[in-house]
Amino acid sequence: MPKLTRIFYVEDEPDILEVAKIALGDIGGFEVGSASSGQEALQRLAAFSPDLILLDVMMPGMDGPTTLCELRKIPTLKDIPVIFMTAKVQPKEIEHFKAIGALEVIAKPFDPMTLAGQLSKIWERHCV
């Protein structure tokens, strides 16, 4: 049974990124890597070797869906599960995000106290 230990979060808002890092690292006990843009993520992800990638949808430059598409072109990253975190959570939007390869969609704003548990449950449902 693979264990979820390393999470990489891509988020362009510094405050949200910092809260998530605390929620996942300090509260959840995960090793957390991060990037503030899709382009930076593409450069840093392979070196971090995450089990799971959290990806903001709305980012300047390269948005989340485009970043996911680019990740799928990199052999060492193409099979890593991705979860989108976004305020865009209408049913059609969620359906679209899953259709392009996201495991799940977590709504923003998220609850820092339950984020790690949410990710663990998604991991158990889809990746174990």
C-alpha positions in Angstrom: 0.0 0.0 0.0 1.7 3.2 -1.1 1.8 5.9 1.5 1.2 9.6 0.8 4.2 11.5 2.2 5.3 14.1 -0.3 3.0 16.8 -1.7 3.9 19.6 -4.1 1.6 22.6 -4.2 1.5 25.1 -7.0 -0.1 28.4 -6.0 0.5 32.0 -7.1 -1.0 33.7 -4.0 1.8 33.8 -1.3 -0.6 33.9 1.6 -2.6 30.9 0.4 0.6 29.0 -0.3 1.9 29.7 3.2 -1.3 28.6 4.9 -1.4 25.4 2.8 2.2 24.6 3.6 1.5 25.0 7.3 -1.7 22.9 7.0 0.1 20.1 5.1 3.5 20.2 6.8 3.0 21.3 10.4 -0.5 20.0 10.9 -0.6 17.1 8.4 3.0 15.9 8.8 3.7 15.8 5.0 6.9 16.8 3.2 5.8 19.8 1.2 7.4 21.3 -1.9 6.0 24.4 -3.6 6.1 26.7 -6.6 4.4 30.0 -7.3 3.8 29.4 -11.0 3.2 26.6 -13.5 6.5 27.3 -15.1 8.4 27.2 -11.8 6.6 23.9 -11.0 7.8 22.3 -14.2 11.4 23.2 -13.3 11.2 22.0 -9.7 8.9 19.0 -9.6 11.2 16.3 -10.8 13.8 17.1 -8.2 11.2 17.0 -5.4 9.6 13.6 -6.5 6.1 14.2 -5.1 3.5 11.5 -4.5 0.8 14.0 -5.2 0.5 17.5 -6.9 -1.9 20.2 -5.8 -2.5 22.7 -8.5 -4.2 26.1 -8.4 -6.4 26.6 -11.5 -6.2 30.3 -12.0 -2.6 31.5 -12.2 -1.1 34.2 -14.4 1.0 33.0 -17.3 0.5 29.2 -17.3 -2.8 28.3 -15.6 -3.4 25.0 -13.8 -5.0 23.1 -16.7 -2.1 24.1 -19.0 0.4 23.1 -16.3 -1.3 19.7 -16.0 -1.1 19.3 -19.8 2.6 20.1 -19.7 3.3 17.8 -16.7 1.7 14.9 -18.7 4.4 15.3 -21.3 7.3 14.7 -18.9 7.9 10.9 -18.5 8.9 11.1 -14.8 5.9 13.2 -13.9 3.1 12.0 -16.2 1.7 9.5 -13.8 1.7 11.6 -10.6 -1.8 12.2 -9.4 -3.0 15.8 -9.5 -5.8 17.5 -7.5 -7.0 21.0 -8.5 -7.6 23.6 -5.8 -9.9 26.4 -7.0 -12.8 28.6 -6.3 -14.2 27.4 -9.7 -16.4 24.6 -8.4 -19.5 24.6 -10.5 -20.5 21.1 -11.5 -19.5 21.6 -15.2 -16.1 23.1 -14.1 -15.4 20.1 -11.8 -16.4 17.7 -14.6 -14.1 19.5 -17.0 -11.1 19.4 -14.5 -11.6 15.6 -14.0 -12.0 15.0 -17.7 -8.5 16.6 -18.3 -7.0 14.4 -15.7 -7.5 15.7 -12.1 -8.4 13.1 -9.5 -10.5 15.6 -7.5 -11.2 19.3 -7.0 -10.9 20.9 -3.6 -12.8 24.2 -3.2 -11.1 27.4 -2.1 -11.2 28.7 0.4 -10.1 25.5 2.1 -10.1 24.6 5.8 -6.4 24.4 6.9 -7.4 22.1 9.8 -9.0 19.5 7.5 -6.9 19.9 4.3 -4.4 17.1 5.1 -7.2 14.7 6.0 -9.1 15.5 2.8 -6.0 14.7 0.7 -5.4 11.5 2.7 -9.0 10.4 2.0 -8.7 11.2 -1.7 -5.4 9.3 -1.8 -6.9 6.3 -0.2 -9.9 6.3 -2.6 -7.9 6.7 -5.8 -4.3 5.7 -5.3 -4.1 2.8 -2.9 
